[in-house]
Amino acid sequence: MLFIASAAIFVAAVVPLLMYTAGYRLTSELKITKTGGLFITAPQVNSDIFVDNIFKKKTNFLQNNLFIQNLTPRSYSVLVAKEGYWPWFKKIEVEPKMVAEARAFMVPQDPKWDIIANGRKFVSIQISPDQKTIAVLDEKGNGNYHLIFYLAETNSILAEDDGQTKSALSFPSKNINLLWLDNKTFVQSRTKIAEAALDFEKKTV
């Protein structure tokens, strides 16, 4: 009888440990599930990465990312912060047997951005899929709107080549749709479709 009791205690202690080691967790609904992971990339050196308000890592020249595995599947709050930049925050869903990836989009707190905003009324902001370019729609008054392209990582505005480009990026409505392609952006409004060729080396559009 004593042997049976000891065996039962041993099994009760070892089985959960083996399941934990194999990457299984007990959820808040008391369900057993396979774990997942998080992979966060911070483009700026010396960025602080927080997960659920807990500091996890400061990036450096050699390692600009954070990888956490064996996470219980659920939503996690990720914050990336660096002095001189606006904090980046995102809710990321971790799923069983999957690694959720995200790249922090860091916008400098720089006077150049203040110059862009000075005297302007932004009605919409759209970010490119690679999270490198910000398209800002500025209300000019009298029902007219103008599109500006801003590069966050180099902290610069793409200059307009000529008056024709400026006219092409002006719209009579704030209801526009952007289609981002490699070095090109198509802008559709109710009255026209404009093509903007983005030259990142010359910083022109």
C-alpha positions in Angstrom: 0.0 0.0 0.0 2.8 2.3 0.9 4.5 1.5 -2.4 1.4 2.4 -4.4 1.0 5.7 -2.5 4.7 6.5 -3.2 4.3 5.6 -6.9 1.2 7.8 -7.2 3.0 10.8 -5.6 6.0 10.2 -7.9 3.8 10.1 -11.0 1.9 13.2 -9.8 5.2 15.1 -9.4 7.0 13.9 -12.5 4.3 14.0 -15.2 3.7 17.8 -14.9 7.5 18.4 -14.9 7.9 16.3 -18.1 5.0 18.1 -19.7 6.5 21.5 -18.8 9.9 20.5 -20.2 8.2 19.3 -23.4 6.7 22.8 -23.8 3.2 22.3 -22.5 1.4 24.8 -20.2 -1.9 25.0 -18.3 -4.0 27.9 -19.5 -6.3 30.1 -17.3 -9.2 27.9 -18.5 -7.3 24.9 -17.0 -6.6 23.5 -20.5 -3.3 21.9 -21.5 -1.8 23.6 -24.6 1.5 23.7 -26.5 3.6 26.8 -26.0 4.6 29.5 -28.5 7.2 32.2 -28.8 7.9 35.9 -29.4 10.6 37.4 -31.7 10.9 41.2 -31.5 13.3 43.3 -33.6 14.3 46.8 -32.5 16.0 48.7 -35.3 17.7 51.2 -33.0 20.7 50.3 -30.8 20.3 50.6 -27.0 16.5 50.1 -27.2 14.7 48.8 -24.1 12.3 45.9 -24.8 9.4 45.3 -22.3 6.9 42.4 -22.3 3.8 42.8 -20.2 5.5 45.8 -18.5 8.5 43.7 -17.5 12.0 44.7 -18.8 13.5 41.9 -20.9 16.4 43.3 -22.8 18.5 46.3 -23.9 19.6 45.8 -27.5 23.2 46.4 -28.8 25.2 46.4 -32.0 25.4 42.6 -32.1 21.9 41.8 -30.9 19.0 43.9 -32.0 16.2 41.5 -31.1 14.6 39.5 -28.3 13.5 35.9 -28.6 11.3 34.3 -25.9 10.1 30.8 -26.1 7.8 28.5 -24.1 5.1 31.2 -23.7 1.5 30.3 -22.8 -0.6 31.1 -25.9 -2.4 34.5 -25.2 -2.0 38.2 -26.0 1.2 39.9 -24.9 1.9 43.6 -24.6 5.2 44.6 -26.1 6.8 48.0 -25.6 10.1 49.2 -27.2 11.5 52.5 -25.9 14.7 54.5 -26.6 15.6 58.0 -25.6 14.9 60.5 -28.4 12.2 58.3 -30.0 8.5 57.8 -29.5 7.8 54.5 -27.7 6.5 51.7 -29.9 3.7 49.6 -28.5 1.8 46.6 -29.8 -0.4 43.8 -28.6 0.9 40.5 -30.1 -1.0 37.2 -30.1 1.1 34.1 -29.4 -0.3 30.9 -30.7 0.6 27.3 -30.0 3.7 25.9 -31.7 4.2 29.3 -33.5 6.6 32.2 -33.1 5.0 35.6 -33.4 7.3 38.1 -35.0 7.2 41.9 -35.0 9.6 44.8 -35.9 9.4 47.9 -33.8 8.7 51.1 -35.8 10.7 53.9 -34.1 9.8 57.5 -34.9 12.4 60.1 -33.7 11.3 62.9 -31.4 13.1 65.4 -33.5 12.5 69.1 -34.4 12.2 68.1 -38.1 9.0 66.3 -37.3 7.8 69.3 -35.5 8.6 71.4 -38.6 6.4 69.0 -40.6 3.6 69.4 -38.2 3.9 73.1 -37.7 0.9 74.9 -39.3 -0.4 71.8 -40.8 -3.5 69.7 -40.0 -3.0 66.0 -40.5 -6.2 64.1 -41.2 -4.6 60.6 -41.8 -1.3 58.8 -41.4 -0.5 55.5 -43.2 2.6 53.4 -42.8 4.2 51.3 -45.5 4.3 47.5 -45.1 8.0 47.6 -44.4 7.4 50.2 -41.7 10.0 52.6 -43.2 7.8 55.3 -44.8 5.0 57.3 -43.3 2.4 58.9 -45.7 0.8 61.9 -44.1 -2.2 63.6 -45.6 -2.3 67.3 -44.8 -5.5 69.4 -45.0 -4.7 72.6 -46.9 -8.1 74.2 -46.6 -10.9 74.8 -49.1 -11.4 71.1 -49.4 -7.9 70.4 -50.7 -5.4 67.8 -49.3 -1.7 67.1 -49.9 0.3 63.9 -49.4 3.7 64.1 -47.7 6.2 61.2 -47.4 8.4 61.0 -44.3 11.3 58.5 -43.6 11.4 57.7 -39.9 14.8 56.0 -39.8 16.7 58.8 -41.6 14.4 61.5 -40.2 13.8 63.1 -43.5 11.0 64.2 -45.8 11.0 63.1 -49.5 11.2 66.3 -51.5 9.0 66.8 -54.5 10.9 67.0 -57.8 8.7 69.6 -59.4 5.3 71.3 -59.5 3.9 68.4 -61.5 4.6 66.0 -58.6 3.1 68.5 -56.1 0.0 68.6 -58.2 -0.2 64.9 -58.6 -0.1 64.5 -54.8 -2.9 67.0 -54.2 -6.4 65.7 -53.8 -9.9 67.2 -53.4 -10.9 64.6 -50.8 -9.3 63.0 -47.7 -10.7 59.6 -48.8 -7.7 58.1 -50.5 -6.3 54.6 -50.7 -2.6 53.7 -50.9 -1.1 50.7 -52.6 2.6 50.2 -51.6 5.0 48.6 -54.0 8.8 48.5 -54.2 9.9 52.1 -54.5 6.4 53.1 -55.8 3.2 54.1 -54.3 -0.2 54.3 -56.0 -2.7 56.7 -54.5 -6.3 56.4 -55.5 -9.0 59.1 -54.8 -12.5 59.5 -56.1 -11.2 61.6 -59.0 -7.8 60.2 -60.0 -5.0 57.7 -59.5 -1.5 59.1 -58.8 1.7 57.2 -59.0 4.5 58.3 -56.7 8.1 57.0 -57.4 10.0 57.1 -54.2 13.8 57.6 -54.5 15.3 56.9 -51.1 18.9 57.7 -52.1 18.0 61.1 -53.5 15.2 61.5 -50.9 12.8 62.7 -53.6 9.4 61.7 -54.8 
